């Protein structure tokens, strides 16, 4: 039972870090983009978001293979 809860807690923490961490990184990048590259802010933020989602997809795909 202890191993079950430990695995669920690890999954929950991983979910929180990957979902909210990604959103936080995108918001920080968007603020920096608006500050320094005002005319390119939308495009660079969208490109950064795509790269973050692709990286998260590879991360989750790699972890599914290990389990």
N, C-alpha and C positions, 0 to 999 in steps of 0.2 A: 504494500500500500504506500509505503514511504517513497519507493522508486517511482510509482505512478504519479504522485503529487509533485515530485521533483522534476519529472519529465514535463508535466503540464505547466509548472511554473517557468521552466526554461523556455517552453514554446511561447508562453504569454509574454515573457520579457523580450524574447526575440521579435515577436509581433509588434510590441510597443516601440522598440528601438527602430525597427526597420520602417514602420509606417510613420510615426511622428518624427523620427530623425530625418527621413527623406523630406517630409513637408517643411521641417525647420530649415534644412539645407537649401531648399528651393526658395523659401522666403528670404533667407539671408542673402543668397545670390541675387535675388530680384532687387533687394534694397541697394546692394552694391552696384548693380547694373544701372539702376535709375540714377544713382549718385554720379557715377563716372562715365557711363555711356548712354546718355539720355535718349539719343536717337535710335540706339540699337537695343534698348532694354527689353522690348517684347520678344524679339527674335532670339536674343541670347538666353533669356530666361526659359523660353520654350525649348530651345536646344539643350540647355542644361537639364531641364526636367526629363526630357527623353533619355538622356544619358543616365540619369539617376534611376529611372524606371528600368532601363535595360540592365544596369548593374545589379539592381535588386532582383530582377528576373534570373540572371545568371547565378546569383547568390542562393536563391531559393531552389533553383534547379539542381545545383551542386549539392546542397544539403539534403534534398530528397533522395538522391542517389546513395548517400552515406547511410541513411536510416534503413 
